Structures are given as C-alpha cells and as structure tokens.
Amino acid sequence: MAQISFGTDGWRGIIAEDFTTANVRKVATAIARYVIRAEKSQSGVLVGYDARFGGPLFACAAAEAIAATGTPVWLSDAPCPSPALSLLVRRREAAGGIMITASHNPPKWSGVKYKASYGSSALPSIVAEIESELARVLTDGPCTLPPRKDLIHSLHVRAPYLETLSKLIDWEVLRKAKFRFLVDPMHGAACGLFRELCSRNGVACDEIRGNYDPLFGGVNPEPIEPHTSALQNAVREGKYDAGFAADGDGDRIGAVDADGTFVTPHQIFAILLWHLAGSRKESGNVAKTFSTTKLIDKIAHKFGRQLFETPIGFKHICALMLERDILLGGEESGGFATKMYLPERDATVTALFLAEVMAWHGKRLGDLVKMLHDEFGVHHYGRVDLELRAGQKERAIQHFGSRVEKLLEWRVERREDMDGQKLYLGEAGWLLVRASGTERMLRLYVETANPSMTKRLLDEACTQVQKL
C-alpha cells in the first residue's frame, strides 16, 4: 500500500516509477472487484485516457484487468476529457468508469480516477471500499486469468459528448452578442471541443495549444497563472473578448478577460452564482469547498440560498449534489458543476455558461467582476504551494492550529479545522494552511481586501513555515 494510495481524487504516481502497467492492473482489479460486489457489473465499465504519455497503454492494461474478471469493458478509441467519460457512464447506465489521468499534475505524473455510476467522482465511502479491495489485491495478487478480449469493446466518446453540450446554452443569444473567444486546452484532452461547438453554432472562436502533447508544451497543464501566460498574451494581442483554458483532463477551467487579466476561479464561481441564482432565478442552493472565497457566502445570502461548505476535494461537492438540491457547486481549483448538467466539474461546460453570461448581460468578464466587487466588496485571494521536508507538514498544522495567536498586526479571532487550519484575522481576512491531498506539498491560502495585504500575510506565513 506504500506504493498505491488514494488521494483527493484517485491514485496518482510518477510514470515508470510507481505508475506502471503492473500497478494499474492491480488498481483496476480492485475496482472490478468493487463493481462486481456493489454495482451492476454486467452493465460494464468504461475506460478512458487523456493525452499523457502512455495513456493508451495504461488504459488497455486497465481494460484487460477488468475483462479478466468477466466484466464487460468499453475502451475509448481516443483521448477524452474526464467529464466526457463521466457523462457516458451515466447515460449508458454503466457500472462505473476508469479514467487514466493525472489531471493538472506535471507531465511525469499519471493516475487513475474512478467515476461512479451516477457520473462523477467516487464518494468517500466508495473510495474506502475500493481501497479495501486493493489491500486484498496487494496481498493475494491480481487476477491471473487471461484477459477476455471478447469482453473489450471500442467506445466513441467525442460525438455524444458534443451533442449533449450543444444543448446546454442559448446559442442564438450568443450569436447576437458577436463576442470573439479564444480557447486554450493546454495540449490536453479538451483539444478542439469548445472551438468545434462554437464553429457549429456560428460563434467566433480560435484556439491555441490545440494539439495533443504529452509534455504539454513545457508547462504544467493547470489553468492558473503563470501557466496561462500564453493565453493572456494571445487574448490581448488578438483583441478577443475572453479566453478560456482547460487543464490536462478537461475538468478544471481558467479564464482571461479581454485585457489579458486572469479571472480567478473564485471570480468565475461568483459570476456563475450571481447569474444563475439572480438573473435566471434558477432554484437550488450552493456548495463550496473550505478554501473558497467568502464572496460566495455574500451572494448566496443575497439571493436567499443555503450555503454548504465541504472539505477540499470535488467528491465532497458531488456527495451534496446527490443528496440535496444544489444549483451550483465549486472549488478553489477551478472545478464547477451545476444541476442543469451533471454532478461533475467540466471545463468546457463552464466555459459555455460563462460565454452565455457575457452574452446575456452584454458585458465582458472584467466588467462583471467589477460589478460584483462594487456590490459585495473586494475579495483578493492568494495561494502559495511549498515543498515539504520530512515532518514539516505535521509541524506546520500544529503550529498554526494552536501556537499562532497573531499574524503580523492581526490577532487570530477564531479557527476552523474542517480541512487543515483556517485562521480568521478579523477585518483583515483569513489564512488557511493545508497539506495537499495529491502532491507532496503544503498549501497556504489567504483572502483579504487588497493585494498588498494578501501578499504580506502569505509572505509571513511562508516565513514561519520555513522555520519549522
């Protein structure tokens, strides 16, 4: 189990070190055992992969391991986004799905995500059952029966995915607005998708970094600064009205205003909530993760929507969306889901809704952000990721959890420990210290009313961590 452990969203490892075909087979066998015991296994398991190195090889290994247990498999014939696989799992009423991806991680990483029968991230209870099966596989060894090639079928993902997405928004409103968009799939699994939808519906859209590349053009496929610099420059130079980026497996979004300014995931969340709950008056409440802006709290309160806060990890948002009437759920890392689609984050779907918001109100993203700040106050957010030394994670959590009574000139008025340690600093704002669930690092988050205050608090928190 030291080599294979599940984090915030599945198992991830470094290709050719711990992420090997042998280990993929073990994880797939554990998933197959769970499916046989707890799901309708004869409905089959769908297997997809993103544009990372070895994707088809690892996906084939997973498919063969599942088929060896007598479970039918449908294997994608090309790279596909994680949410596209989730959509087909739900539409086909499959027993589940396996996605070979490491999402936004650097190119040397790959991973396995399990998509449950409802078409989204596995709930913590399901993950626990798969981990239990994995412990037995690691003890007993994977299935030694030969793969059943007759149980492995080809799966075409792109066409049904695009067909579903094309029905989500009002294309007539978008055409009339005459906005020009630029999309950046960052050489990942979302290549060509948003551009093709726009092209089919007469909306101007161009694309950069639109070819599959397992090295992602030399940047991490995470749609945040500084990885979005190519998109920011291209939007500004090409005089586009907005730019949208997707991460490696197409479930997280990044956005850029017409002047090249990066629009943060918190601002995207706020724009979507303000539009769906306020302008469109769609029913339902709101779910957000522990590291997300307090601006969401204010917008939810204005429109009389109950707010639910969860630990970090989209699986917790998904759980709420399955249990309650949640209009919109989102997280700090750029993953959003609405009840009008799936309980699943999807960068292309979010980009479509953002484009519709712009067309509906005749405003660019920066104008919408300014309007929200004028009404609800400025919320400036910052995050720093620190590489950990042995024992540093535990010392940092303990330090900020009990020893820090004051940070710079602001006293700690209260703490929350839902996921990490969140310190509330009165009118200044808040600091969250949390260990990553997918990478070997400590994440520091700060939200205040201005950039300089945010930077000062982040710098001070980093200094204190480095001394531990």
C-alpha positions in Angstrom: 0.0 0.0 0.0 3.0 2.3 0.3 3.2 2.5 -3.5 -0.5 2.8 -4.2 -2.7 5.2 -2.1 -5.7 7.2 -3.0 -5.6 11.0 -2.5 -8.2 13.7 -3.1 -9.3 12.3 -6.4 -8.0 8.8 -7.1 -4.4 7.4 -7.3 -1.5 9.3 -8.9 2.1 8.3 -9.4 5.2 9.1 -11.4 5.2 7.2 -14.7 7.6 4.3 -14.8 8.4 4.6 -11.1 5.3 3.7 -9.2 2.8 4.3 -12.0 3.4 1.1 -14.1 1.1 -1.2 -16.0 1.5 -3.8 -13.2 0.2 -1.3 -10.6 -2.6 -0.1 -13.0 -3.7 -3.7 -13.3 -3.8 -4.0 -9.5 -5.9 -0.9 -9.1 -8.2 -1.9 -12.0 -8.7 -5.3 -10.5 -9.6 -3.7 -7.1 -12.2 -1.5 -8.9 -13.6 -4.5 -10.8 -14.0 -6.4 -7.5 -15.9 -3.5 -6.0 -18.1 -3.2 -9.1 -18.9 -6.9 -9.1 -19.8 -6.8 -5.4 -21.6 -3.4 -5.2 -22.8 -2.4 -8.7 -24.5 -3.9 -11.8 -21.2 -5.3 -13.2 -22.8 -6.7 -16.4 -23.6 -3.1 -17.3 -19.9 -2.8 -17.9 -17.1 -0.4 -17.1 -16.0 2.4 -19.4 -12.2 3.2 -19.7 -10.8 6.5 -21.0 -7.5 8.3 -21.0 -6.1 11.8 -21.5 -3.2 13.0 -23.6 -0.4 12.0 -21.2 2.5 9.7 -22.1 1.4 6.0 -22.3 -2.3 6.8 -22.0 -3.5 4.1 -24.5 -1.1 1.5 -22.9 -2.3 2.1 -19.4 -5.9 2.2 -20.4 -5.5 -1.1 -22.2 -3.9 -2.6 -19.2 -6.9 -1.5 -17.0 -9.4 -2.8 -19.6 -7.7 -6.2 -19.7 -7.6 -6.5 -15.9 -11.3 -5.7 -15.7 -12.3 -8.0 -18.5 -10.3 -10.8 -16.9 -12.9 -10.7 -14.0 -15.7 -11.4 -16.5 -16.8 -7.7 -16.5 -17.6 -6.1 -20.0 -15.4 -3.1 -20.9 -15.8 -0.3 -23.3 -12.4 1.3 -24.1 -12.1 4.8 -25.6 -10.7 5.0 -29.1 -9.0 8.3 -28.5 -8.0 10.7 -25.7 -11.1 12.2 -24.0 -11.8 14.6 -21.1 -12.7 13.0 -17.7 -16.2 14.7 -17.7 -16.9 13.2 -21.1 -16.3 9.7 -19.7 -18.5 10.6 -16.7 -21.3 11.7 -19.0 -21.3 8.4 -20.9 -21.1 6.4 -17.7 -24.3 8.0 -16.6 -26.1 8.0 -20.0 -25.3 4.3 -20.7 -26.1 3.4 -17.0 -22.7 1.7 -16.8 -21.4 0.2 -13.6 -18.6 2.8 -13.5 -15.7 4.3 -15.3 -11.9 4.4 -15.1 -10.0 7.5 -16.3 -6.3 7.3 -16.9 -5.2 10.8 -16.0 -3.2 12.9 -13.5 -5.4 16.0 -14.2 -3.3 19.1 -13.7 -0.1 17.5 -12.4 3.2 17.8 -14.3 3.8 15.6 -17.3 5.8 12.9 -15.5 2.7 12.0 -13.5 -0.3 9.8 -14.4 -3.1 8.4 -12.4 -6.4 6.6 -12.1 -9.7 8.3 -11.4 -12.8 6.2 -10.7 -16.1 7.6 -12.0 -19.1 6.1 -10.2 -22.3 5.0 -11.9 -24.0 8.4 -11.2 -21.4 10.1 -13.5 -18.9 11.8 -11.2 -16.2 11.5 -8.6 -16.3 8.5 -6.3 -17.8 9.3 -2.9 -15.5 8.8 0.1 -17.5 5.7 1.0 -16.9 4.2 -2.4 -13.2 5.1 -2.3 -12.9 3.3 1.1 -14.4 0.2 -0.4 -12.0 0.3 -3.4 -9.1 0.8 -1.0 -10.2 -2.3 1.0 -10.4 -4.3 -2.2 -6.9 -3.0 -3.2 -5.5 -4.2 0.1 -6.6 -7.7 -0.7 -5.3 -7.5 -4.3 -1.9 -6.4 -3.0 -1.9 -9.3 -0.6 -3.3 -12.0 -2.9 -2.1 -10.6 -6.2 -4.2 -9.5 -9.2 -6.4 -11.8 -11.2 -4.2 -14.3 -13.1 -6.8 -15.4 -15.6 -6.1 -14.4 -19.2 -7.8 -11.2 -20.4 -11.2 -11.8 -22.2 -10.6 -9.9 -25.4 -14.2 -10.7 -26.4 -15.4 -8.5 -23.5 -13.4 -5.4 -24.6 -15.3 -3.1 -27.0 -14.5 0.2 -28.6 -16.0 3.4 -27.2 -16.6 6.6 -29.2 -16.7 9.5 -26.8 -16.4 12.7 -28.7 -19.7 12.8 -30.7 -22.2 12.0 -27.9 -20.3 14.4 -25.6 -20.5 17.3 -28.1 -24.1 16.5 -28.9 -25.1 16.8 -25.2 -23.1 20.0 -24.6 -24.5 21.8 -27.6 -28.0 21.7 -25.9 -26.9 23.4 -22.7 -26.9 27.1 -23.7 -28.8 29.6 -25.8 -26.7 29.8 -28.9 -29.0 32.5 -30.5 -28.2 34.9 -27.7 -24.5 34.1 -28.0 -24.5 34.7 -31.8 -26.3 38.0 -31.5 -23.7 39.2 -28.9 -20.9 38.9 -31.5 -18.2 38.1 -29.0 -14.9 36.6 -30.1 -13.4 33.9 -27.9 -10.0 32.2 -27.7 -9.7 28.8 -26.1 -6.6 27.1 -24.7 -6.8 23.4 -24.0 -3.1 23.4 -23.0 -2.4 20.4 -25.3 -4.7 18.3 -23.1 -7.8 16.2 -23.6 -10.1 19.1 -24.2 -8.4 20.0 -27.5 -10.9 21.2 -30.2 -14.1 20.8 -28.2 -15.1 24.4 -27.3 -13.9 25.6 -30.7 -15.9 22.9 -32.6 -19.1 23.8 -30.6 -18.7 27.5 -31.5 -18.0 26.7 -35.1 -21.1 24.6 -35.4 -23.2 27.4 -34.0 -21.8 30.4 -35.8 -19.8 31.9 -32.9 -16.3 33.3 -33.5 -13.7 31.2 -31.7 -10.0 30.4 -32.2 -7.7 28.0 -30.4 -4.1 27.9 -29.2 -2.1 24.9 -27.9 -4.8 22.8 -29.6 -2.8 19.6 -30.4 -2.2 16.7 -28.0 1.2 16.8 -26.4 2.2 14.5 -23.5 4.7 17.2 -22.4 2.0 19.9 -22.5 4.3 22.4 -24.3 6.7 22.5 -21.3 4.2 23.9 -18.8 2.0 22.2 -16.1 -1.5 21.7 -17.6 -3.1 23.7 -14.8 -5.1 26.7 -15.9 -3.8 29.2 -13.4 -1.0 31.8 -13.6 1.8 31.6 -14.8 0.7 28.6 -17.0 -1.9 30.8 -18.7 0.5 33.4 -19.9 0.3 32.3 -23.5 -3.5 32.6 -23.4 -3.3 36.0 -21.7 -0.9 37.4 -24.3 -2.9 35.9 -27.2 -6.2 37.3 -26.0 -4.7 40.8 -25.5 -2.9 40.8 -28.9 -5.8 39.3 -30.8 -8.3 41.6 -29.2 -10.6 38.8 -28.2 -13.4 39.4 -25.7 -12.4 36.5 -23.4 -10.2 33.5 -23.2 -10.9 30.1 -21.6 -8.4 27.4 -20.6 -8.8 23.8 -19.5 -6.5 21.5 -17.5 -5.0 18.2 -18.7 -8.1 16.2 -18.5 -10.6 18.9 -19.2 -12.4 19.3 -15.9 -10.9 22.5 -14.5 -11.3 25.9 -16.1 -9.2 29.1 -16.3 -10.5 32.4 -17.7 -8.9 35.6 -19.1 -10.5 39.0 -19.6 -10.2 41.0 -22.8 -7.2 42.9 -21.5 -5.3 39.8 -20.6 -6.2 39.9 -16.8 -6.5 36.4 -15.3 -10.0 35.9 -13.9 -9.7 33.7 -10.8 -11.7 30.6 -10.2 -13.3 32.4 -7.2 -14.5 35.2 -9.5 -15.8 32.6 -12.0 -17.7 30.9 -9.3 -19.2 34.3 -8.2 -20.2 35.3 -11.7 -21.9 32.0 -12.3 -23.8 32.1 -9.0 -24.9 35.7 -9.4 -26.2 34.9 -12.9 -27.9 31.6 -12.3 -29.4 32.4 -8.9 -30.0 36.1 -9.6 -30.6 36.8 -13.3 -32.0 33.4 -14.3 -33.6 32.7 -10.9 -32.8 29.0 -11.1 -33.8 27.1 -8.0 -31.3 25.4 -5.6 -28.7 26.0 -3.0 -24.9 26.4 -3.1 -21.9 24.2 -2.2 -18.3 25.3 -1.9 -15.1 23.8 -0.6 -13.3 25.0 2.5 -10.7 27.1 0.6 -13.2 29.1 -1.5 -13.8 32.8 -1.3 -16.3 34.4 1.2 -17.7 36.3 -1.8 -19.8 33.2 -2.4 -21.3 33.5 1.1 -22.4 37.0 0.4 -24.0 36.3 -3.0 -25.8 33.2 -1.6 -27.2 35.3 1.3 -28.5 38.0 -1.0 -30.5 35.5 -3.1 -31.7 33.5 -0.1 -29.8 30.4 -0.9 -28.5 28.0 1.7 -24.7 27.6 1.7 -23.0 24.3 2.3 -19.2 24.1 3.0 -17.2 20.9 2.5 -13.7 19.6 2.9 -11.5 20.1 -0.2 -12.0 17.6 -3.0 -14.8 17.6 -5.5 -16.0 14.3 -4.2 -17.5 16.2 -1.2 -19.3 18.6 -3.5 -20.6 15.7 -5.6 -22.0 14.0 -2.4 -24.0 17.1 -1.6 -25.3 17.4 -5.2 -26.5 13.8 -5.0 -28.3 14.3 -1.7 -29.6 17.9 -1.9 -31.0 20.4 -4.4 -27.7 22.1 -5.2 -27.8 24.7 -8.1 -24.1 25.2 -8.2 -21.1 23.6 -6.6 -17.5 24.7 -6.9 -14.0 24.7 -5.6 -10.9 27.0 -5.4 -9.0 25.0 -8.1 -11.4 25.8 -10.9 -13.9 22.9 -10.8 -17.6 23.7 -11.1 -20.8 21.7 -11.5 -24.5 22.7 -12.0 -27.6 20.6 -11.5 -28.5 21.5 -15.1 -25.8 19.1 -16.3 -24.0 16.6 -14.1 -22.8 16.5 -10.5 -19.3 16.7 -12.2 -16.9 19.5 -12.9 -16.3 20.2 -16.6 -14.2 23.0 -18.1 -16.0 23.1 -21.5 -19.4 23.3 -19.9 -18.3 26.1 -17.5 -16.8 28.0 -20.5 -20.1 27.7 -22.3 -22.0 29.1 -19.3 -19.5 31.9 -18.9 -19.9 32.8 -22.6 -23.7 32.8 -22.1 -23.4 35.1 -19.0 -21.4 37.5 -21.1 -23.9 37.4 -24.0 -26.9 37.7 -21.7 -25.6 40.8 -19.9 -23.6 42.3 -22.8 -20.5 42.5 -20.5 -17.0 41.2 -20.5 -15.7 39.2 -17.6 -13.8 42.1 -16.1 -16.9 44.2 -16.1 -18.8 41.5 -14.3 -16.1 41.1 -11.7 -16.1 44.9 -11.1 -19.8 44.9 -10.7 -19.6 42.2 -8.1 -16.9 44.0 -6.2 -18.8 47.2 -6.2 -21.8 45.5 -4.7 -20.2 42.9 -2.3 -16.8 44.4 -1.6 -13.3 43.5 -2.9 -12.0 40.0 -2.2 -8.4 39.4 -3.1 -7.1 35.9 -3.0 -3.7 34.4 -3.0 -2.1 30.9 -2.7 1.4 29.6 -2.3 2.5 25.9 -2.6 5.5 24.9 -0.5 7.6 21.7 -1.0 7.6 19.8 2.3 10.5 18.4 4.2 10.1 15.3 6.4 7.8 16.1 9.3 7.2 19.7 8.2 3.6 19.1 7.4 2.7 17.9 10.9 4.7 20.8 12.5 3.0 23.4 10.3 -0.5 22.2 11.0 0.2 22.1 14.8 1.9 25.5 14.7 -1.0 27.3 13.0 -3.6 25.2 14.8 -2.6 26.1 18.4 0.5 28.3 18.7 -0.1 31.3 16.4 -2.1 33.9 18.2 -1.2 36.8 16.0 -0.1 37.2 12.4 1.6 40.5 11.7 -0.6 43.1 13.3 -3.8 41.0 13.2 -4.9 38.8 16.1 -6.4 35.3 15.4 -10.1 35.7 16.4 -11.2 32.1 15.7 -10.1 28.9 13.9 -11.8 26.2 11.9 -10.2 22.8 11.2 -12.6 21.2 8.7 -9.6 20.6 6.3 -6.3 22.0 7.5 -6.2 25.0 9.8 -8.1 28.2 8.9 -7.3 31.3 10.9 -9.7 34.3 10.9 -7.9 37.6 11.3 -10.8 40.0 12.0 -11.4 42.5 9.3 -8.2 41.6 7.6 -9.5 38.3 6.2 -8.3 34.7 6.7 -5.4 32.3 6.2 -5.7 28.5 5.5 -2.8 26.1 6.0 -3.4 22.7 4.4 -1.4 19.7 3.2 -2.2 18.7 -0.4 -4.1 15.5 -0.9 -2.5 14.8 -4.3 1.1 16.2 -4.0 3.9 16.4 -1.5 3.4 20.0 -0.5 1.8 22.4 1.9 -0.7 24.9 0.5 -1.2 28.3 2.0 -4.3 30.3 1.1 -5.1 33.9 2.1 -8.1 36.2 1.3 -8.1 39.9 2.2 -9.5 43.2 0.8 -6.4 44.2 -1.2 -3.4 42.6 -3.0 -0.7 44.1 -0.7 -2.3 42.8 2.4 -2.7 39.3 0.9 0.9 39.3 -0.1 2.1 40.4 3.3 0.2 37.6 5.1 1.3 35.0 2.6 4.9 36.1 3.0 4.7 36.0 6.7 3.0 32.5 6.8 5.7 31.2 4.4 8.5 32.5 6.6 7.0 30.8 9.6 6.6 27.5 7.8 10.2 27.5 6.5 11.5 27.9 10.1 9.6 24.8 11.3 
